[in-house]
Amino acid sequence: MKVCMLGICIFIPGGLIVNHSKSNQNKVSSKMYFYSSVIYLNKINLSLIMKRLFFILLIAIAACSSPQPVDELTRWETHAANTEIIRDDFGVPHIYGKTDADAVFGLLYAQCEDDFNRVERNYIWAIGRLAEIEGESATYSDLRARMFMTKEEAISNYKDSPDWLQELCVAFADGINYYLHTHPEVKPKLLTHFEPWMPM
């Protein structure tokens, strides 16, 4: 006997269900046992199906209700659309943004326009990696920077910061990264991607 339920086939040999050496009453009883077994198997499978469907439904609801992360490029372009940089006759940038984060984004973008090499070097020095571009002579500078604050401590400080400060730190990194994105001819010496913990 073969019972198929949702692609699962169960083979039930007839000899295990019906004892042909018994009386007709025993045969009827055995057949009833067989049918009740099939019904029981169906109930088990139905229960499993319902549990799985309920679990899938919960996942789908959670996926729809959870805010989807915004990719970096979309975030950069949103900042750029909300920011205006106007340079006066002396070349001084005047930055206007809809939010504080937009203003920080514009500030870093304008600084990179003026002198990206200086911006990059400042942060290479601050995070203690100057020797990687200037050689052994900068080793003690890196040691001093790392004694003041390690990368792990900076990351921890960033994560422990209030939301408003984290938002400004992200905007800081976004301003530089967007500048690099829109100026592919600029080749960083070391830092190809800036992180929000670096200002810490």
Order of alpha helices (4+ residues) and beta strands (2+ residues): beta-beta-alpha-alpha-alpha-beta-beta-alpha-alpha-alpha-alpha-alpha
